[in-house]
Amino acid sequence: MSEKEALFSKKNLKLLSDPLNDSNPITVQVLGICSALAVTAQLKPAVVMSISVMAVLGFANVIISLLRNTIPNRIRIIVQLVIIAALVILVDQVLKAFVYDVSKQLSVFVGLIITNCIIMGRLEAFALGNRPWQSFLDGVGNAAGYGVILVIVGFFRELLGSGSVWGYQVIPNSWYVVNGGFYENNGMMILPPMALITVGIIIWVQRSRNRKLIEN
Amino acid sequence: MKALRDFFEKTKPYVQKGAKYHWLHSTHDAFFTLAFVPKNTSKSGSHIHDHIDLKRTMSFVIIALLPALLFGMYNTGYQHFKAIGELASTGFFTVFFYGLLKVLPVVIVSYVVGLGVEFAFAQMRGHEVNEGFLVSGMLIPLVMPINTPLWMVAVATVFAVIFGKEVFGGTGMNIWNPALLARAFLFFAYPAQMSGDKVWVTLKDSDKVVDGFTGATPMADAAAGNIDFNVFDAFIGLIPGSIGETSTLAILLGAVFLIITGIGSWKIMVSTVAGGMLMGIILNLFAGVQGLSPAVAAYFSMPFWHHLVLGGFAFGAVFMATDPVSAAQTDTGKWIYGFLIGVTAILFRVVNPAYPEGMMLAILLMNTFAPLIDHYVVEANIKRRLKRVKVSA
């Protein structure tokens, strides 16, 4: 504990970068799947959701890490929940104040960040046993890993399901069948099952590229 | 034939391990074994080989599908010329060739795309090419509405082969019937192209339709409460519908062939029909219940056996439910599996108007449950035999 470590030492940077690939919360640990299915029909809510989770997870990790030596072991889950819930309410209020439309679109799923397994998982597995700065990096890293997948899934679901990206129509209107063209949006991309399949494809691609993840 | 065999034998050294074209070895093997029964024998131990292998089984199913395919071609032309009111003045062959030209592209797209994906995966994984797609490739076009755009057929085929089969490990490992998966994919992804009144009959914008033409299938009409189709027409198959599923007669011919050759399970076919009829009778009994809207009540009271000639029921029962990979494997299991398909198909069809064709969903649902059904059948058998052991001991 006593030795002085640089803020961005190799070890600390690894905390930030590992969850992006080798231990990605969604594709490797398979956590937080429900929200990945629910908010990714379009890109914008997916991005807002990722940022919200990043804020909550980063600060919850720091707070828990600060309190880690004072929390009685038997009630630690309750304490964690209180802290997460308080942060989520804060985030929710901010969203309502500044991006009301998206907040309405995300509806209950902002509140459900409380039950996101990634957050509980990181608090239990990391923040309870590490110093605040490392915990912060770990929180931000994991939220970023979660966000990357959300953004990829959201991008493809919006592009193929609605023909737009970030709300802007990218597929020319004249292509559509109703306008005499040949193209039709894939209605199944809007439905949650396709989000699961998209996540599956990402896992497939990742596992075939990353040697560390290939089992036996 | 001799020349073909010589060609395969001659090219064989080029695809051996280490040779220049080794990456083509599974492609070579696929065409060779498709054309000729391989002479390979088991290298160790004693084995019993059936005289027909998987490729021969698959080709028998293709033969069984031919009546439905040919009739589908004729019916495509028939519906077209009937809609524009020129049926009486058009010869049989004109009608047939019109349909042939419309159906053939769908078949070709399905085969080219599906086999392309299969070959690519086989090459990549170093497997033999699986022969399962020979049948799926024919089933996919037969369950499509004739107006399905070809690129949608291609997308659905890619989806079905990759996510219905390859991710599970290829032919023999799939949970669901790939052809049905292709149709289900299109049904949920592009509902406008898979249902409604516009997709069953090929018409150009310039074509003038006759009075009274709606383009709706008898089943869509029935779901709306107007049941006035001619049962005989429906049995012969001269009604709008997906390419190969309209003719119960042609499907029955295929069924007879499958049963005689022992390839399709007659248990599944019989129990599916029994289940459908039972559910039809039950719905008949409930037709008088208070509070049903007139349309629903009319559909409820449709004679139960009419369901058998409508839509994809017969096609599903004969060609889809009997798929040896995704169906139940045990004998008792087959009875249960088929029966539940019949029951749920008619239930979906009549009670849920959002899904006019319940057969597809019923079979996919029961595909999912088939391993569970088998598991309990096996467990029950073990229990029964254990009891016998204990009694005698």
Boltz contact constraints between the chains, C-beta under 6 A:
constraints:
  - contact:
      token1: [A, 184]
      token2: [B, 190]
      max_distance: 6.0
  - contact:
      token1: [A, 186]
      token2: [B, 189]
      max_distance: 6.0
  - contact:
      token1: [A, 187]
      token2: [B, 189]
      max_distance: 6.0
  - contact:
      token1: [A, 188]
      token2: [B, 188]
      max_distance: 6.0
  - contact:
      token1: [A, 188]
      token2: [B, 189]
      max_distance: 6.0
